[in-house]
Amino acid sequence: MALLEGKVAVITGAGRGLGAAYAKRLAQEGAAVVINDIGKDGSGKYTAEAVAAEIRAAGGRAAAQTEDISTTEGGTSLLQAALDNFGAIDILVNNAGILRDKSLLKMDEADWDIIQKVNLKSMYTVTKPVFAWMKESGRGGVIVNTSSVSGIVGNFGQSNYAASKAGVWGFSNVLALEGAKFGVRVWTLAPAATSTLTAGLLSEDLQKQLAPEHVAEVLLYMVSELSGKRTGHTIFASGQSIRELKLVPAEGLRGEGMMLDARAIAAGEDKLYRTEAALNVMDFAR
Ligand SMILES: NC(=O)c1ccc[n+]([C@@H]2O[C@H](COP(=O)([O-])OP(=O)(O)OC[C@H]3O[C@@H](n4cnc5c(N)ncnc54)[C@H](O)[C@@H]3O)[C@@H](O)[C@H]2O)c1
């Protein structure tokens, strides 16, 4: 039996890449899908229209929506598109995101601001109206927010992007708490997949291993009943590994009414730090 029969999903930035793979997979499992994307192809046509047409040609239900999700109007119009086309919303995938890679000293204010606006502010503009509807309708729902290991463990030349993606992580953790009593489950997804930029640089075998379709299968698990009542988790997903990312503190220096001076803190370093090496972004590339 299809996993998402009768469900309505909205996916931002779904005109290509991971978002398009998510849209096709959720539609295969019976969901009606709103495909948002401001992007156009070489001939000036919205990519969202082509993805929606492909899904409909395969017998699925899909509508394209081409608003800019980083504005309040765009965010609100996305909920409206779901209601106008399919009468409800059960699943929101906040997927759209952009890069402006530069080391901090080469970065100007515009590179910083546009990244925060598209990657982080969109969490507010898109999610708030959808979350309100999920609460007020009594239907609950599932929301997946896209972060990145770059934001969680850091990556050279991406301070603007990492700041926005760490922001998504924090936003998502709070929304999981706020959504719990309304039946709204919230996940953070840190994906890795071939993108339009990297596809040409990788061998055919690696391209297959890192195809967005692998991540789409993880997304399907997250938004369907297969994951039960789970909420508040952060999952890294690629065609090579799928695993939860979780903050685990060191044992630490403790004691009742403890007031340690700096020398005592230095003397207690064996408890202050974890001894395992911290993961870096390349540790996720296998
Ligand atoms: N591909 C990876 O390995 C990887 C790794 C970590 C995180 N991510 C994140 O996953 C998400 C998808 O990545 P991808 O590789 O598929 O990217 P992509 O560039 O192929 O697709 C992103 C889509 O978002 C759309 N978009 C950008 N700004 C928009 C806006 N304001 N309103 C509506 N649509 C907008 C673009 O037109 C594009 O089609 C992004 O958030 C990205 O940061 C990807």
The ligand as a Tripos MOL2 file, in Angstrom:
@<TRIPOS>MOLECULE
LIG
   44    48     1     0     0
SMALL
NO_CHARGES

@<TRIPOS>ATOM
      1 N1         23.6630   18.7680   -2.4020 N.am      1 LIG1
      2 C1         24.3050   18.6040   -1.2640 C.2       1 LIG1
      3 O1         25.2600   17.8100   -1.1440 O.2       1 LIG1
      4 C2         23.8620   19.3440   -0.0360 C.ar      1 LIG1
      5 C3         24.6380   19.2420    1.1260 C.ar      1 LIG1
      6 C4         24.2180   19.8880    2.2740 C.ar      1 LIG1
      7 C5         23.0380   20.6350    2.2590 C.ar      1 LIG1
      8 N2         22.3230   20.7490    1.1030 N.ar      1 LIG1
      9 C6         21.0940   21.5490    1.1280 C.3       1 LIG1
     10 O2         20.0460   20.8220    0.5110 O.3       1 LIG1
     11 C7         19.1650   21.7250   -0.1680 C.3       1 LIG1
     12 C8         19.0190   21.3260   -1.6350 C.3       1 LIG1
     13 O3         20.3020   21.2970   -2.2370 O.3       1 LIG1
     14 P1         20.5460   20.9580   -3.7970 P.3       1 LIG1
     15 O4         21.9360   20.4550   -3.8980 O.co2     1 LIG1
     16 O5         19.4180   20.1350   -4.3160 O.co2     1 LIG1
     17 O6         20.5020   22.4490   -4.3890 O.3       1 LIG1
     18 P2         20.0480   22.9840   -5.8400 P.3       1 LIG1
     19 O7         20.7620   24.2870   -6.0410 O.co2     1 LIG1
     20 O8         20.1730   21.9390   -6.8960 O.co2     1 LIG1
     21 O9         18.4810   23.2710   -5.6150 O.3       1 LIG1
     22 C9         18.0190   24.3250   -4.8110 C.3       1 LIG1
     23 C10        16.8020   24.9310   -5.4770 C.3       1 LIG1
     24 O10        16.3010   25.9920   -4.6270 O.3       1 LIG1
     25 C11        15.7870   27.0060   -5.4790 C.3       1 LIG1
     26 N3         15.7360   28.2860   -4.7830 N.ar      1 LIG1
     27 C12        16.7950   29.0560   -4.4260 C.ar      1 LIG1
     28 N4         16.3450   30.1850   -3.8350 N.ar      1 LIG1
     29 C13        14.9850   30.1160   -3.8040 C.ar      1 LIG1
     30 C14        13.9720   30.9780   -3.3230 C.ar      1 LIG1
     31 N5         14.2690   32.1540   -2.7500 N.pl3     1 LIG1
     32 N6         12.6710   30.6000   -3.4420 N.ar      1 LIG1
     33 C15        12.3670   29.4140   -4.0330 C.ar      1 LIG1
     34 N7         13.3000   28.5550   -4.5280 N.ar      1 LIG1
     35 C16        14.5920   28.8940   -4.4050 C.ar      1 LIG1
     36 C17        16.7630   27.0470   -6.6540 C.3       1 LIG1
     37 O11        16.1800   27.6460   -7.7920 O.3       1 LIG1
     38 C18        17.0980   25.5590   -6.8480 C.3       1 LIG1
     39 O12        16.2800   24.9640   -7.8460 O.3       1 LIG1
     40 C19        19.7590   23.1230    0.0520 C.3       1 LIG1
     41 O13        19.1590   23.7180    1.1880 O.3       1 LIG1
     42 C20        21.2210   22.8470    0.3400 C.3       1 LIG1
     43 O14        21.8350   23.8730    1.0870 O.3       1 LIG1
     44 C21        22.7080   20.1170   -0.0380 C.ar      1 LIG1
@<TRIPOS>BOND
     1     1     2 1
     2     2     3 2
     3     2     4 1
     4     4     5 ar
     5     4    44 ar
     6     5     6 ar
     7     6     7 ar
     8     7     8 ar
     9     8     9 1
    10     8    44 ar
    11     9    10 1
    12     9    42 1
    13    10    11 1
    14    11    12 1
    15    11    40 1
    16    12    13 1
    17    13    14 1
    18    14    15 2
    19    14    16 1
    20    14    17 1
    21    17    18 1
    22    18    19 2
    23    18    20 1
    24    18    21 1
    25    21    22 1
    26    22    23 1
    27    23    24 1
    28    23    38 1
    29    24    25 1
    30    25    26 1
    31    25    36 1
    32    26    27 ar
    33    26    35 ar
    34    27    28 ar
    35    28    29 ar
    36    29    30 ar
    37    29    35 ar
    38    30    31 1
    39    30    32 ar
    40    32    33 ar
    41    33    34 ar
    42    34    35 ar
    43    36    37 1
    44    36    38 1
    45    38    39 1
    46    40    41 1
    47    40    42 1
    48    42    43 1
@<TRIPOS>SUBSTRUCTURE
     1 LIG1         1 GROUP 0 **** ****
